[in-house]
């Protein structure tokens, strides 16, 4: 079995040099010296032979003085206890207390408190450990600072990515509306709304001049009162107002009315014509507009120009179009122009020209019962029926929403009445299978002929419309020809 002293000696041998010395001194003060003194006392009292052989009285005369044996014993025991306490204090102050401080600092470091550092008071291994722990704390503190800065930069990057995604989504949404031919007012409202969402505490606005005959809102704003834009002056150049660019005298009044914000104004041009201005602003302190934001506003301005130009082109296309979008027959403007041309030709060559008009009396009730899509489907069926009932030289059109018109060149009034009656009978047959009697649509007709009812297109239209609304044409007698040889029917 290994002796305690051998175990202690082996443990000290494994300890670092500085700590080994301190532990050895503490061991001597706490164990060796007190035990030696206690052994001397025991030998004094228990072994008189030892006193005589070693003549201890000569070396320690105080312990043999008369009446002082008890005092000597008490002093020796007190000295022994004091030395032990001194060894314990030495051990506590030189080894235990630094280890506790290091442990507490390590615990604080584990909890995230990196602001505490230990003073390096010793040059031994504990001092080196303290210094190393301070270095670790300093590195952790530096890394945490870098991580915090990286987190802030990451947050800014995420916000920028989110802003770019929102911007791209807005641009795509606006582009889709433009490509679908959406309503211009809706597109412009969306542009102003998306522009205000590009930055926090921002506002946006769009001011336009009257554009031909487009019935659109000329002034719209998001985030501010649109009435504050009355003094806005249009300019064909981009305008910047921020910490580095003061307002021009032309913009000073409007800038003051908006409480001196940062402003960025983009002109809206269509084919080099100044139509208005698109603006965005904010109230950030010491703010300067970035080149990226300026380019982005230019994109929104371009989309505004495209939307307006697209609307103008669509209106021109509709004005030039000669066909009705729903039924496919000719539209009102074309029919009036073509009727005027046919009347001029008929007057020049002394030939007849008739006009037949048809209304659908039960269509309003049909629409209420079945909805707009079914009513439109019924109207298209009737338009196709009328188109299939006339010749190639005749022209079928749509008037006033629910009225169908047929120009009948080379036809007189009697022939036109026969054609109208044939069309009316076919319409009755078309809807004869409807289960509800109210759904069996029919046609009411009116006929006019030049020059009996007028020599102009408007006169013939008025005459046919009056007949159509005053009552149906008379029924033809059995066996009467619908159209004479001039019309090509028998």
DOFIRO-382650 format. One record per residue (C-alpha): x, z, y; residue in one letter. Coordinates in nm, 3 decimals, always signed. Layout:
BEGIN
((X; Z; Y); A)
...
//
This chain:
BEGIN
((+0.000; +0.000; +0.000); X)
((+0.130; -0.099; +0.340); X)
((+0.210; +0.195; +0.568); X)
((+0.041; +0.230; +0.912); X)
((+0.373; +0.214; +1.092); X)
((+0.462; -0.109; +0.917); X)
((+0.123; -0.255; +1.012); X)
((+0.171; -0.156; +1.377); X)
((+0.522; -0.299; +1.377); X)
((+0.399; -0.626; +1.227); X)
((+0.118; -0.648; +1.485); X)
((+0.361; -0.593; +1.769); X)
((+0.591; -0.857; +1.631); X)
((+0.306; -1.111; +1.646); X)
((+0.216; -1.023; +2.005); X)
((+0.362; -1.219; +2.303); X)
((+0.685; -1.083; +2.448); X)
((+0.546; -0.934; +2.772); X)
((+0.236; -0.788; +2.614); X)
((+0.447; -0.665; +2.317); X)
((+0.667; -0.458; +2.548); X)
((+0.369; -0.306; +2.727); X)
((+0.191; -0.229; +2.403); X)
((+0.513; -0.073; +2.266); X)
((+0.547; +0.151; +2.574); X)
((+0.184; +0.248; +2.550); X)
((+0.228; +0.324; +2.179); X)
((+0.535; +0.538; +2.252); X)
((+0.362; +0.729; +2.531); X)
((+0.040; +0.775; +2.337); X)
((+0.180; +0.844; +1.989); X)
((+0.557; +0.881; +1.941); X)
((+0.638; +1.124; +2.221); X)
((+0.337; +1.354; +2.162); X)
((+0.395; +1.355; +1.787); X)
((+0.766; +1.435; +1.834); X)
((+0.685; +1.727; +2.061); X)
((+0.419; +1.855; +1.823); X)
((+0.667; +1.831; +1.535); X)
((+0.919; +2.040; +1.728); X)
((+0.658; +2.306; +1.793); X)
((+0.559; +2.306; +1.427); X)
((+0.921; +2.330; +1.321); X)
((+0.977; +2.621; +1.565); X)
((+0.701; +2.831; +1.427); X)
((+0.697; +2.722; +1.065); X)
((+1.067; +2.690; +0.989); X)
((+1.286; +2.971; +1.132); X)
((+1.575; +2.836; +0.931); X)
((+1.564; +2.522; +1.143); X)
((+1.591; +2.731; +1.457); X)
((+1.894; +2.909; +1.325); X)
((+2.068; +2.606; +1.181); X)
((+2.018; +2.394; +1.491); X)
((+2.048; +2.695; +1.729); X)
((+1.738; +2.583; +1.921); X)
((+1.746; +2.899; +2.131); X)
((+2.065; +2.778; +2.289); X)
((+1.909; +2.444; +2.372); X)
((+1.568; +2.579; +2.477); X)
((+1.626; +2.932; +2.608); X)
((+1.296; +2.931; +2.791); X)
((+1.098; +2.937; +2.473); X)
((+1.260; +3.257; +2.354); X)
((+1.225; +3.451; +2.675); X)
((+1.030; +3.769; +2.627); X)
((+0.658; +3.728; +2.694); X)
((+0.674; +3.353; +2.760); X)
((+0.599; +3.212; +2.417); X)
((+0.231; +3.155; +2.496); X)
((+0.309; +2.999; +2.833); X)
((+0.561; +2.771; +2.673); X)
((+0.310; +2.658; +2.409); X)
((+0.041; +2.592; +2.664); X)
((+0.283; +2.397; +2.882); X)
((+0.400; +2.190; +2.590); X)
((+0.047; +2.106; +2.479); X)
((-0.047; +2.018; +2.837); X)
((+0.260; +1.797; +2.869); X)
((+0.169; +1.627; +2.542); X)
((-0.186; +1.557; +2.659); X)
((-0.057; +1.433; +2.996); X)
((+0.184; +1.193; +2.829); X)
((-0.098; +1.064; +2.601); X)
((-0.325; +1.016; +2.901); X)
((-0.044; +0.840; +3.085); X)
((-0.003; +0.606; +2.788); X)
((-0.379; +0.541; +2.779); X)
((-0.383; +0.474; +3.154); X)
((-0.089; +0.244; +3.122); X)
((-0.260; +0.056; +2.840); X)
((-0.587; +0.032; +3.035); X)
((-0.434; -0.087; +3.362); X)
((-0.178; -0.325; +3.221); X)
((-0.367; -0.481; +2.931); X)
((-0.730; -0.380; +2.889); X)
((-0.841; -0.416; +3.253); X)
((-0.688; -0.767; +3.301); X)
((-0.845; -0.879; +2.973); X)
((-1.187; -0.751; +3.088); X)
((-1.151; -0.933; +3.422); X)
((-1.053; -1.254; +3.243); X)
((-1.350; -1.217; +3.007); X)
((-1.593; -1.161; +3.296); X)
((-1.457; -1.461; +3.484); X)
((-1.491; -1.676; +3.172); X)
((-1.851; -1.556; +3.134); X)
((-1.926; -1.646; +3.498); X)
((-1.766; -1.984; +3.442); X)
((-1.989; -2.038; +3.139); X)
((-2.293; -1.949; +3.353); X)
((-2.196; -2.208; +3.612); X)
((-2.046; -1.977; +3.874); X)
((-1.722; -2.152; +3.963); X)
((-1.659; -1.991; +4.299); X)
((-1.463; -1.692; +4.170); X)
((-1.086; -1.685; +4.109); X)
((-0.870; -1.398; +3.980); X)
((-0.555; -1.282; +4.159); X)
((-0.237; -1.330; +3.954); X)
((-0.071; -0.986; +3.972); X)
((+0.153; -0.997; +3.665); X)
((+0.418; -1.232; +3.541); X)
((+0.344; -1.187; +3.173); X)
((+0.116; -1.374; +2.937); X)
((-0.195; -1.220; +3.093); X)
((-0.082; -1.350; +3.430); X)
((-0.030; -1.693; +3.277); X)
((-0.374; -1.672; +3.117); X)
((-0.524; -1.572; +3.452); X)
((-0.348; -1.860; +3.624); X)
((-0.467; -2.102; +3.355); X)
((-0.824; -1.973; +3.388); X)
((-0.804; -2.020; +3.766); X)
((-0.686; -2.377; +3.711); X)
((-0.974; -2.441; +3.472); X)
((-1.218; -2.292; +3.725); X)
((-1.072; -2.510; +4.000); X)
((-1.100; -2.822; +3.786); X)
((-1.456; -2.735; +3.685); X)
((-1.542; -2.678; +4.050); X)
((-1.387; -3.013; +4.143); X)
((-1.568; -3.187; +3.858); X)
((-1.898; -3.026; +3.956); X)
((-1.849; -3.142; +4.313); X)
((-1.774; -3.492; +4.192); X)
((-2.075; -3.480; +3.959); X)
((-2.295; -3.369; +4.246); X)
((-2.168; -3.652; +4.463); X)
((-2.214; -3.892; +4.171); X)
((-2.568; -3.761; +4.123); X)
((-2.645; -3.819; +4.489); X)
((-2.502; -4.169; +4.472); X)
((-2.700; -4.232; +4.153); X)
((-3.015; -4.113; +4.328); X)
((-2.947; -4.349; +4.616); X)
((-2.880; -4.633; +4.373); X)
((-3.205; -4.558; +4.188); X)
((-3.395; -4.553; +4.516); X)
((-3.235; -4.882; +4.614); X)
((-3.320; -5.033; +4.275); X)
((-3.678; -4.908; +4.310); X)
((-3.700; -5.055; +4.659); X)
((-3.567; -5.388; +4.537); X)
((-3.811; -5.389; +4.246); X)
((-4.100; -5.312; +4.481); X)
((-3.979; -5.586; +4.716); X)
((-3.944; -5.841; +4.438); X)
((-4.284; -5.746; +4.299); X)
((-4.440; -5.786; +4.642); X)
((-4.276; -6.124; +4.696); X)
((-4.391; -6.244; +4.353); X)
((-4.744; -6.120; +4.417); X)
((-4.754; -6.296; +4.753); X)
((-4.611; -6.615; +4.601); X)
((-4.871; -6.609; +4.325); X)
((-5.153; -6.573; +4.576); X)
((-5.015; -6.864; +4.780); X)
((-4.978; -7.085; +4.472); X)
((-5.335; -7.005; +4.363); X)
((-5.465; -7.098; +4.707); X)
((-5.587; -6.747; +4.784); X)
((-5.766; -6.656; +5.101); X)
((-5.528; -6.664; +5.398); X)
((-5.645; -6.334; +5.547); X)
((-5.584; -6.160; +5.213); X)
((-5.234; -6.307; +5.186); X)
((-5.138; -6.204; +5.539); X)
((-5.272; -5.851; +5.486); X)
((-5.065; -5.823; +5.168); X)
((-4.751; -5.944; +5.349); X)
((-4.789; -5.680; +5.620); X)
((-4.861; -5.407; +5.364); X)
((-4.565; -5.491; +5.139); X)
((-4.334; -5.515; +5.439); X)
((-4.422; -5.161; +5.547); X)
((-4.340; -5.031; +5.198); X)
((-3.976; -5.142; +5.212); X)
((-3.860; -4.820; +5.379); X)
((-3.987; -4.468; +5.438); X)
((-4.160; -4.389; +5.766); X)
((-4.191; -4.761; +5.839); X)
((-4.465; -4.969; +5.996); X)
((-4.523; -5.342; +6.012); X)
((-4.739; -5.589; +6.201); X)
((-4.821; -5.958; +6.236); X)
((-4.942; -6.122; +6.556); X)
((-5.055; -6.486; +6.558); X)
((-5.178; -6.737; +6.810); X)
((-5.505; -6.924; +6.741); X)
((-5.434; -7.176; +6.465); X)
((-5.644; -7.494; +6.493); X)
((-5.986; -7.408; +6.352); X)
((-5.875; -7.140; +6.103); X)
((-6.109; -6.838; +6.138); X)
((-5.847; -6.571; +6.057); X)
((-5.755; -6.234; +6.204); X)
((-5.488; -6.294; +6.467); X)
((-5.353; -5.939; +6.489); X)
((-5.299; -5.697; +6.201); X)
((-5.087; -5.382; +6.165); X)
((-4.991; -5.131; +5.895); X)
((-4.884; -4.780; +5.993); X)
((-4.956; -4.816; +6.366); X)
((-5.248; -4.890; +6.595); X)
((-5.289; -5.265; +6.635); X)
((-5.411; -5.215; +6.993); X)
((-5.054; -5.119; +7.089); X)
((-4.944; -5.477; +7.018); X)
((-5.141; -5.635; +7.302); X)
((-4.830; -5.655; +7.521); X)
((-4.619; -5.816; +7.247); X)
((-4.452; -6.132; +7.375); X)
((-4.382; -6.415; +7.130); X)
((-4.028; -6.549; +7.108); X)
((-3.879; -6.819; +6.888); X)
((-3.562; -6.611; +6.835); X)
((-3.520; -6.305; +6.615); X)
((-3.524; -5.976; +6.809); X)
((-3.341; -5.656; +6.708); X)
((-3.391; -5.318; +6.870); X)
((-3.193; -5.024; +6.729); X)
((-2.913; -4.785; +6.821); X)
((-2.677; -5.074; +6.897); X)
((-2.926; -5.320; +7.048); X)
((-3.141; -5.203; +7.344); X)
((-3.470; -5.380; +7.417); X)
((-3.481; -5.680; +7.645); X)
((-3.689; -5.659; +7.966); X)
((-3.947; -5.883; +7.797); X)
((-3.990; -5.629; +7.514); X)
((-3.955; -5.309; +7.719); X)
((-4.328; -5.254; +7.780); X)
((-4.431; -5.293; +7.419); X)
((-4.131; -5.088; +7.301); X)
((-4.230; -4.801; +7.530); X)
((-4.593; -4.817; +7.412); X)
((-4.475; -4.776; +7.051); X)
((-4.273; -4.463; +7.146); X)
((-3.933; -4.635; +7.133); X)
((-3.892; -4.720; +6.765); X)
((-3.632; -4.935; +6.594); X)
((-3.783; -5.284; +6.581); X)
((-3.703; -5.605; +6.399); X)
((-3.909; -5.912; +6.493); X)
((-3.908; -6.240; +6.299); X)
((-4.069; -6.552; +6.452); X)
((-4.329; -6.732; +6.238); X)
((-4.273; -7.108; +6.263); X)
((-4.468; -7.393; +6.107); X)
((-4.298; -7.730; +6.149); X)
((-4.100; -7.598; +6.447); X)
((-4.420; -7.476; +6.611); X)
((-4.418; -7.106; +6.707); X)
((-4.735; -6.953; +6.565); X)
((-4.658; -6.582; +6.597); X)
((-4.422; -6.299; +6.513); X)
((-4.380; -6.076; +6.207); X)
((-4.237; -5.732; +6.281); X)
((-4.122; -5.415; +6.108); X)
((-4.011; -5.085; +6.260); X)
((-3.920; -4.723; +6.194); X)
((-3.828; -4.412; +6.388); X)
((-3.502; -4.316; +6.216); X)
((-3.245; -4.157; +6.446); X)
((-2.925; -4.353; +6.517); X)
((-3.042; -4.641; +6.298); X)
((-2.902; -4.993; +6.275); X)
((-3.065; -5.284; +6.095); X)
((-2.861; -5.408; +5.802); X)
((-2.799; -5.776; +5.739); X)
((-2.975; -5.739; +5.404); X)
((-3.294; -5.611; +5.570); X)
((-3.278; -5.889; +5.829); X)
((-3.253; -6.150; +5.554); X)
((-3.540; -5.985; +5.368); X)
((-3.764; -5.999; +5.674); X)
((-3.675; -6.367; +5.708); X)
((-3.804; -6.420; +5.352); X)
((-4.133; -6.249; +5.438); X)
((-4.151; -6.458; +5.755); X)
((-4.097; -6.774; +5.550); X)
((-4.375; -6.673; +5.312); X)
((-4.603; -6.617; +5.610); X)
((-4.522; -6.964; +5.739); X)
((-4.581; -7.116; +5.394); X)
((-4.916; -6.939; +5.357); X)
((-5.035; -7.063; +5.698); X)
((-4.907; -7.417; +5.641); X)
((-5.064; -7.422; +5.296); X)
((-5.399; -7.320; +5.446); X)
((-5.375; -7.594; +5.710); X)
((-5.291; -7.854; +5.444); X)
((-5.580; -7.739; +5.224); X)
((-5.818; -7.771; +5.515); X)
((-5.691; -8.120; +5.590); X)
((-5.720; -8.211; +5.222); X)
((-6.078; -8.087; +5.214); X)
((-6.153; -8.283; +5.528); X)
((-6.010; -8.597; +5.367); X)
((-6.174; -8.535; +5.031); X)
((-6.480; -8.748; +4.954); X)
((-6.601; -8.565; +4.641); X)
((-6.793; -8.243; +4.601); X)
((-6.584; -7.983; +4.413); X)
((-6.872; -7.849; +4.201); X)
((-7.071; -8.153; +4.097); X)
((-6.814; -8.432; +4.128); X)
((-7.047; -8.656; +4.333); X)
((-6.966; -8.756; +4.690); X)
((-6.971; -8.489; +4.962); X)
((-7.176; -8.467; +5.281); X)
((-6.923; -8.623; +5.528); X)
((-6.853; -8.921; +5.306); X)
((-7.222; -8.985; +5.240); X)
((-7.307; -8.985; +5.610); X)
((-7.019; -9.221; +5.686); X)
((-7.105; -9.451; +5.396); X)
((-7.476; -9.458; +5.493); X)
((-7.381; -9.560; +5.847); X)
((-7.163; -9.842; +5.710); X)
((-7.439; -9.965; +5.477); X)
((-7.692; -9.962; +5.762); X)
((-7.459; -10.170; +5.980); X)
((-7.409; -10.418; +5.695); X)
((-7.784; -10.430; +5.625); X)
((-7.861; -10.496; +5.993); X)
((-7.597; -10.768; +6.010); X)
((-7.728; -10.957; +5.704); X)
((-8.094; -10.867; +5.750); X)
((-8.108; -10.686; +5.414); X)
((-8.291; -10.365; +5.320); X)
((-8.118; -10.031; +5.259); X)
((-8.300; -9.723; +5.134); X)
((-8.213; -9.355; +5.111); X)
((-8.349; -9.113; +4.848); X)
((-8.317; -8.735; +4.881); X)
((-8.390; -8.478; +4.611); X)
((-8.434; -8.101; +4.633); X)
((-8.464; -7.847; +4.347); X)
((-8.758; -7.617; +4.438); X)
((-8.712; -7.368; +4.153); X)
((-8.335; -7.331; +4.176); X)
((-8.341; -7.015; +4.392); X)
((-8.553; -6.828; +4.137); X)
((-8.341; -6.967; +3.854); X)
((-8.032; -6.828; +4.026); X)
((-8.188; -6.481; +4.059); X)
((-8.288; -6.472; +3.694); X)
((-7.971; -6.613; +3.537); X)
((-7.696; -6.568; +3.792); X)
((-7.480; -6.801; +3.998); X)
((-7.279; -6.957; +3.710); X)
((-7.595; -7.073; +3.531); X)
((-7.742; -7.207; +3.855); X)
((-7.424; -7.406; +3.920); X)
((-7.437; -7.542; +3.565); X)
((-7.797; -7.656; +3.616); X)
((-7.704; -7.822; +3.947); X)
((-7.419; -8.010; +3.780); X)
((-7.653; -8.133; +3.504); X)
((-7.898; -8.265; +3.761); X)
((-7.621; -8.435; +3.961); X)
((-7.494; -8.606; +3.645); X)
((-7.851; -8.713; +3.560); X)
((-7.896; -8.873; +3.904); X)
((-7.554; -9.042; +3.878); X)
((-7.646; -9.191; +3.538); X)
((-7.980; -9.318; +3.672); X)
((-7.845; -9.554; +3.941); X)
((-7.622; -9.863; +3.951); X)
((-7.254; -9.890; +4.035); X)
((-7.319; -10.008; +4.390); X)
((-7.535; -9.702; +4.466); X)
((-7.376; -9.382; +4.597); X)
((-7.480; -9.030; +4.491); X)
((-7.388; -8.728; +4.704); X)
((-7.466; -8.363; +4.766); X)
((-7.618; -8.227; +5.088); X)
((-7.670; -7.870; +5.210); X)
((-7.573; -7.703; +4.886); X)
((-7.878; -7.780; +4.669); X)
((-7.984; -8.130; +4.783); X)
((-7.885; -8.455; +4.614); X)
((-7.879; -8.785; +4.805); X)
((-7.869; -9.147; +4.683); X)
((-7.781; -9.447; +4.903); X)
((-7.960; -9.754; +4.766); X)
((-7.821; -10.075; +4.919); X)
((-8.039; -10.387; +4.883); X)
((-8.343; -10.168; +4.801); X)
((-8.663; -10.145; +4.998); X)
((-8.889; -9.845; +5.016); X)
((-9.109; -9.948; +4.723); X)
((-8.811; -9.998; +4.497); X)
((-8.660; -9.667; +4.610); X)
((-8.988; -9.489; +4.527); X)
((-8.975; -9.631; +4.175); X)
((-8.616; -9.518; +4.122); X)
((-8.695; -9.173; +4.261); X)
((-8.992; -9.134; +4.030); X)
((-8.784; -9.236; +3.727); X)
((-8.521; -8.979; +3.817); X)
((-8.789; -8.712; +3.866); X)
((-8.938; -8.779; +3.522); X)
((-8.595; -8.763; +3.358); X)
((-8.530; -8.427; +3.527); X)
((-8.859; -8.290; +3.391); X)
((-8.761; -8.408; +3.043); X)
((-8.413; -8.253; +3.078); X)
((-8.548; -7.899; +3.120); X)
((-8.867; -7.938; +2.912); X)
((-8.722; -7.740; +2.621); X)
((-8.671; -7.419; +2.826); X)
((-8.865; -7.129; +2.674); X)
((-8.966; -6.978; +3.009); X)
((-9.190; -7.211; +3.212); X)
((-9.019; -7.086; +3.529); X)
((-8.688; -7.224; +3.397); X)
((-8.824; -7.582; +3.369); X)
((-8.660; -7.719; +3.680); X)
((-8.787; -8.031; +3.854); X)
((-8.702; -8.244; +4.157); X)
((-8.888; -8.308; +4.483); X)
((-8.799; -8.639; +4.649); X)
((-8.814; -8.807; +4.988); X)
((-8.760; -9.178; +5.066); X)
((-8.659; -9.361; +5.387); X)
((-8.573; -9.726; +5.463); X)
((-8.424; -9.912; +5.752); X)
((-8.552; -10.023; +5.990); X)
((-8.897; -9.882; +5.910); X)
((-8.785; -9.518; +5.931); X)
((-8.483; -9.564; +6.159); X)
((-8.176; -9.769; +6.219); X)
((-7.917; -9.487; +6.215); X)
((-7.791; -9.263; +5.935); X)
((-7.924; -8.947; +6.101); X)
((-8.269; -9.107; +6.151); X)
((-8.299; -9.205; +5.784); X)
((-8.176; -8.862; +5.668); X)
((-8.431; -8.688; +5.891); X)
((-8.715; -8.913; +5.767); X)
((-8.627; -8.866; +5.397); X)
((-8.588; -8.490; +5.444); X)
((-8.928; -8.465; +5.615); X)
((-9.097; -8.651; +5.329); X)
((-8.915; -8.441; +5.070); X)
((-9.030; -8.113; +5.225); X)
((-9.385; -8.231; +5.306); X)
((-9.469; -8.331; +4.949); X)
((-9.378; -8.543; +4.651); X)
((-9.415; -8.921; +4.667); X)
((-9.734; -9.069; +4.519); X)
((-9.746; -9.137; +4.150); X)
((-9.701; -9.505; +4.059); X)
((-9.984; -9.686; +3.880); X)
((-9.946; -9.754; +3.507); X)
((-9.774; -10.085; +3.443); X)
((-9.629; -10.110; +3.791); X)
((-9.268; -10.221; +3.791); X)
((-9.024; -9.956; +3.904); X)
((-8.790; -10.206; +4.066); X)
((-8.838; -10.572; +4.143); X)
((-8.601; -10.851; +4.057); X)
((-8.389; -10.783; +4.366); X)
((-8.304; -10.441; +4.230); X)
((-8.216; -10.562; +3.887); X)
((-8.488; -10.357; +3.701); X)
((-8.831; -10.454; +3.565); X)
//
